[in-house]
């Protein structure tokens, strides 16, 4: 499972999920095939809106196992899940 953070670099610098990679949504929209290969992917952002768009993009290029972290990293951290700063 690959975790992709679709927020902006400044947001990434503040807090992120351990092991995730940063691919800002705008970069993903411009060249999705460059960033997405045939693997299971969980997208997240601050609240789950941008990551929902990322899921649609991933599905449109043929990925079948894509997931949106609903509530984003804010809800993830609020539930006590691990984050890096």
N, C-alpha and C positions, 0 to 999 in steps of 0.2 A: 504494500500500500504506500503510495507516494502522497505526501501532504504538500499542497501548493498554496502559498499565501498570495492573494491577488491585490493586497493593499499597496500603498505607495512606500518608497524607501524610508521616508521619515517615520511612518507608522511602524514599520519593521524594526527600526532602531530602538523604539520604545519598548516593545514587547512582541514575542513571537512564540509559536509552538516549537518545542525542541524537535529537531530533525526536518523541519519544513524547509522548502526552498521558496525564494521570493521571485514571483513573476507578476509584476503589476498588470492589472486587467488590460490597460491600454496596449501593452506589449503583446499580450495574449490575443487580443482582437486583431492586431496587425498581422501576426504570423503564427496562428495556432499550431500548424503542423510542425513548426520548428521546435516548439516547446512541449508538445504532447505526443507521446508514443503510446503503444497499445498496452497500457497497464492500468491498474485500478488507481483512481485518483480521488483524494478528498480535497476540495477547495474550501478556503475560508477567507474571511475579511473581518471587518470590525463587527458587523451585525448580521451578515448573511445575505445582503442584497447583491453586492458585486460578485460574490461567490456563486450565487444562483445564475447570474449571467454567464460566468465562466463554465458552469455545468452545461448550459445550453450550447456554448461554443464547442466544448469538448464532444458533446453528443453529435454535433453537426459534422465533425471531422471523423466520426466513426468509433469513438470510445464508447464502450457499452457499460462499463462500471465506473460511473462518476457519482460523487456524493458531495452534498453541500452541508457544511457544518452550520446548521440553523442556529441563529443567535450569535454566530461568529465567535471571535476570540474573547469578546467581552463576557459572553455567557459561559464560555469554556473556563475562563479564569475565575469567574464568580462561583462556579461549582467546585473549585479547588483542584482542577486539573493542572498539570505542570506547564509552566511557561518559562521562557528565558528573557532576561532583560539586558 
